Amino acid sequence: MSLITVTACAASVQDRDGAKGALLGLYLTSPTCRFVFADAGFAGRLVGWAAQTLHTTIDIVRKPADQKGFAVLPRRWAVERTLA
C-alpha cells in the first residue's frame, strides 16, 4: 500500500466535504485507481458523487452492529497502521 494523494483541510471542514479534493486528486493522478475504502464518516452523498462524477467506487467499512469495544476491522486497519 502506498500513499497516492493528500488533502489538508481546516478542522471545521467535514470529512466527506474534504474528501472531494482528495478523490479528485486521486482521479487526476492515478487513472487506474477507482476503488476506495473509507469509514462511516464518508458515507452519504459523497459515495454517489464519486460514482457519478469520478467513476470511483467508495466501499464504506462499517463496524458490526453487535460490536462492543475495540476490534480490528477488515481493510481499515491497513490504512490506520500505514498512516499512524
C-alpha positions in Angstrom: 0.0 0.0 0.0 1.3 3.4 -0.9 0.1 7.0 -0.3 -1.2 8.4 -3.5 -2.7 11.8 -2.6 -3.1 14.0 0.5 -5.5 16.8 1.2 -5.3 19.0 4.3 -8.3 20.9 5.5 -9.3 23.1 8.4 -10.8 21.3 11.4 -14.1 23.0 10.6 -14.4 21.1 7.3 -16.5 17.8 7.4 -14.6 14.7 6.4 -16.9 14.0 3.5 -16.5 17.5 2.2 -12.7 17.4 2.4 -12.7 14.0 0.7 -13.9 15.5 -2.6 -10.5 17.2 -3.1 -8.6 14.0 -2.2 -10.7 12.0 -4.5 -10.3 14.5 -7.3 -6.5 14.3 -6.8 -6.7 10.6 -7.0 -8.8 10.7 -10.2 -6.3 13.0 -11.9 -3.0 11.4 -10.7 -4.0 7.7 -10.7 -6.3 6.8 -13.6 -6.3 3.1 -12.8 -7.3 3.5 -9.1 -11.1 3.6 -9.0 -11.9 1.7 -5.7 -11.5 3.3 -2.3 -12.1 2.0 1.2 -13.5 4.6 3.7 -15.0 4.6 7.2 -18.6 5.5 8.0 -17.7 9.2 8.3 -17.6 9.3 4.5 -21.0 7.7 3.9 -23.8 9.6 2.3 -23.9 11.8 -0.8 -20.1 11.5 -1.3 -20.5 7.9 -2.4 -22.9 8.8 -5.2 -20.9 11.9 -6.2 -17.7 9.8 -6.6 -19.5 7.1 -8.6 -21.3 9.6 -10.9 -18.6 12.3 -11.3 -15.3 10.4 -10.9 -16.4 6.8 -11.8 -14.9 5.8 -8.5 -16.4 3.2 -6.1 -16.2 4.1 -2.4 -16.7 1.0 -0.1 -17.7 2.0 3.4 -16.2 -0.2 6.0 -18.6 -0.4 8.9 -18.3 -2.0 12.3 -20.6 -4.9 13.0 -23.8 -3.7 14.8 -23.2 -6.0 17.7 -19.6 -4.9 18.3 -18.7 -3.7 21.7 -15.3 -2.1 22.4 -12.3 -2.1 20.0 -12.0 -4.6 17.2 -9.8 -4.6 14.1 -12.0 -4.0 11.0 -11.0 -5.6 7.7 -9.2 -3.2 5.3 -9.4 -0.2 7.7 -6.6 -1.4 9.9 -4.2 -1.3 7.0 -4.9 2.4 6.4 -4.7 3.3 10.1 -1.4 1.3 10.5 0.1 2.9 7.4 -0.7 6.5 8.4 0.0 6.1 12.1 
